């Protein structure tokens, strides 16, 4: 089994997605104002495509992805 966490960092923040929690609803993709996320072509063991942070450097730390995720699969960590 592959690692459950997908983390991508850029200067200022790290976005973590637990692909085992993600059910592929695409709420994060649709609601991110700067298009940080895309859906993976891969499928989890549960049969879902999962969200992947692709443009973390564009993240404006609004945390809408984290707040709106119904499965608590996304965490945004701001670096001080």
N, C-alpha and C positions, 0 to 999 in steps of 0.2 A: 504494500500500500504506500502511495506517495505521501509526502508530508502534507498535513492538513492546512497549514498556514502558508499564505502567499504574502510576502512583505516586499514593499518597494519603498525606497527612501530617496529623498531629494533634499537639498538644502532647505531646512525649515520644518520638515515633517516626515513621518513614516505612516504609510497606510497599510494596514493588515487586513486580509480577508481570510476567514476560516471557511475553506471551500466545503467542508463537511456540514456546515450550518446553512450555507447559501442554497436556496431552492430555485435560483434562476429567474426571479420575478422581474428583474431589470429595472427596479425602482431607482437604484443608484445610477444606472446608465441614463435613464430618462430625466432625472432631477438634478444631476450635477451641472451647474451653470458653466463649467469650463471643460466639460468632456474628459474627465480623468479616467473613467471606466470603460471597459469593453467586455463583452461576454467571451469566455473561452470556447474554443472549438472542442476541447476535451470535455468528457463527462465524468462526474463523480461516481462512486460505487452505488449511490442511490439513484443514479440515472438523470442527474441534472447538469446542465451547463452552468458554470459558475462565473461570477464577476472577477475581473482582473484589473488592478490598477495599472494603467499604461502611461499616463502623462502626469505623474506625481509632481513634476516640476511646475505644472500649471495650477496646482491646488491652491485655493485661496483660504483654506482652513474654515470654511463655512460649516463644515461637519453635517451637511444635509444628508449625505450618504449614511453616516453613522446614526443620525436621528431617525431617518425614515426606514431603515432596514428592519423589516418585520421579524427577521430571524436573528438579529444581533450578531451578524456575521462580520461586520466592518468596524474597525477601530482606527481613528485618526489620532496620532500622537504628535503634538507640536513639540519641536525642539527649541529650547531656550537659548 
